[in-house]
């Protein structure tokens, strides 16, 4: 991956709807060259997909929280199957420390969050932090 590829990644992270034409103008290369580079970045797995970023409170998901969960190694396969079915889980990371999983979740209410916590207890103990505000949203990683 070279400097132009990194610039392409920066541009599409900021706006995944940029046209090939606009990218070519910004990068001073031809549209076919941009298309070819995008295809190579996708095929190599640098670009995993394209999508819209939702405003969760506007769609009714006003509660954001982080849930730490202690899952024993033998429970992980069953946990992974379960968590894959819960649309409110935005991210699930296997982490170090006293807890083995960190979940980023969004819900309509604290009661709905509590319902998930109760289900998670079959896998292990939990610790939950409800988010008051997010001064800086996930911004991706931008190359210099």
C-alpha positions as CSV (number, residue, x, y, z in Angstrom):
1,X,0.0,0.0,0.0
2,X,1.4,3.3,-1.0
3,X,0.7,7.0,-0.3
4,X,-2.1,7.2,-2.9
5,X,-3.8,4.1,-1.5
6,X,-3.7,5.6,2.0
7,X,-5.2,8.8,0.7
8,X,-8.0,6.8,-0.9
9,X,-8.6,5.1,2.4
10,X,-8.7,8.5,4.2
11,X,-11.2,9.9,1.7
12,X,-13.6,7.0,1.7
13,X,-13.5,6.8,5.5
14,X,-14.6,10.5,5.6
15,X,-17.2,9.9,2.9
16,X,-17.9,6.5,1.6
17,X,-20.2,7.9,-1.1
18,X,-17.5,9.8,-2.9
19,X,-17.7,9.1,-6.6
20,X,-14.8,7.7,-8.5
21,X,-14.7,10.9,-10.5
22,X,-14.4,13.0,-7.3
23,X,-11.7,10.8,-6.0
24,X,-9.8,11.0,-9.2
25,X,-10.0,14.8,-9.1
26,X,-8.8,14.9,-5.5
27,X,-5.9,12.5,-6.1
28,X,-5.0,13.8,-9.6
29,X,-5.2,10.4,-11.2
30,X,-7.6,8.9,-13.8
31,X,-10.9,7.4,-12.8
32,X,-9.8,4.0,-14.1
33,X,-6.7,4.1,-11.9
34,X,-8.9,5.0,-8.9
35,X,-11.3,2.1,-9.7
36,X,-8.4,-0.3,-10.0
37,X,-6.8,0.8,-6.7
38,X,-10.2,0.5,-4.9
39,X,-10.6,-3.0,-6.3
40,X,-7.1,-4.0,-5.1
41,X,-7.8,-2.5,-1.6
42,X,-11.1,-4.4,-1.4
43,X,-9.6,-7.7,-2.6
44,X,-6.7,-7.4,-0.2
45,X,-9.1,-6.8,2.7
46,X,-8.1,-3.3,3.5
47,X,-11.7,-2.2,2.9
48,X,-14.1,-4.5,4.6
49,X,-17.3,-2.8,3.4
50,X,-19.3,0.4,2.9
51,X,-22.2,1.6,5.0
52,X,-24.1,4.5,6.6
53,X,-23.4,5.8,10.0
54,X,-26.6,6.1,12.0
55,X,-27.5,8.7,14.6
56,X,-28.6,6.1,17.2
57,X,-30.7,8.5,19.4
58,X,-32.6,9.7,16.3
59,X,-33.6,6.1,15.5
60,X,-34.8,5.5,19.1
61,X,-31.6,4.0,20.5
62,X,-30.9,6.5,23.2
63,X,-29.0,4.4,25.7
64,X,-25.4,3.5,24.8
65,X,-23.4,1.4,27.2
66,X,-20.2,-0.7,27.5
67,X,-20.6,-4.1,29.1
68,X,-17.7,-6.0,30.5
69,X,-18.4,-9.8,30.7
70,X,-16.3,-12.6,32.2
71,X,-16.7,-15.6,29.9
72,X,-14.8,-18.8,30.6
73,X,-12.9,-20.3,27.6
74,X,-15.3,-23.3,27.4
75,X,-18.3,-20.9,27.2
76,X,-16.9,-18.8,24.4
77,X,-18.3,-20.7,21.4
78,X,-21.8,-20.7,22.9
79,X,-21.4,-17.0,23.8
80,X,-20.3,-16.1,20.3
81,X,-23.3,-17.8,18.8
82,X,-25.6,-16.0,21.2
83,X,-24.1,-12.5,20.8
84,X,-24.2,-12.8,17.0
85,X,-28.0,-12.9,17.3
86,X,-28.3,-9.6,19.3
87,X,-28.6,-6.6,16.9
88,X,-28.1,-4.2,19.8
89,X,-24.5,-5.3,20.1
90,X,-22.5,-2.9,17.9
91,X,-19.1,-4.4,18.8
92,X,-17.8,-7.3,20.9
93,X,-14.1,-7.4,21.7
94,X,-12.1,-10.2,23.5
95,X,-9.9,-8.3,26.0
96,X,-7.3,-8.7,28.7
97,X,-7.9,-8.1,32.4
98,X,-10.5,-9.3,34.9
99,X,-13.2,-9.5,32.2
100,X,-12.7,-11.3,28.9
101,X,-15.3,-9.5,26.7
102,X,-16.2,-5.9,26.1
103,X,-19.5,-5.2,24.4
104,X,-20.6,-1.8,23.0
105,X,-24.4,-1.8,22.9
106,X,-27.3,0.6,22.1
107,X,-30.8,0.2,23.4
108,X,-34.1,2.1,23.5
109,X,-34.3,2.0,27.3
110,X,-32.4,1.0,30.4
111,X,-35.0,-1.8,30.9
112,X,-34.0,-3.3,27.5
113,X,-30.3,-3.0,28.5
114,X,-31.1,-4.8,31.8
115,X,-32.8,-7.6,29.9
116,X,-29.6,-8.2,27.9
117,X,-27.5,-8.1,31.1
118,X,-29.8,-10.7,32.7
119,X,-29.2,-12.9,29.6
120,X,-25.5,-12.4,29.7
121,X,-25.3,-13.6,33.3
122,X,-25.7,-17.2,32.1
123,X,-22.2,-16.7,30.6
124,X,-20.5,-15.0,33.6
125,X,-20.4,-11.9,35.7
126,X,-20.8,-8.4,34.2
127,X,-19.9,-4.8,34.8
128,X,-21.8,-2.1,32.9
129,X,-21.1,1.6,32.2
130,X,-23.8,3.7,30.7
131,X,-22.5,6.5,28.5
132,X,-23.7,10.1,29.3
133,X,-22.1,11.7,26.3
134,X,-19.7,11.1,23.5
135,X,-17.5,14.1,22.9
136,X,-15.6,12.3,20.1
137,X,-17.3,9.6,17.9
138,X,-15.4,6.8,16.3
139,X,-13.5,8.5,13.5
140,X,-11.6,5.7,11.9
141,X,-7.9,5.8,11.4
142,X,-6.5,8.4,9.0
143,X,-3.0,8.1,7.5
144,X,-0.7,11.1,7.5
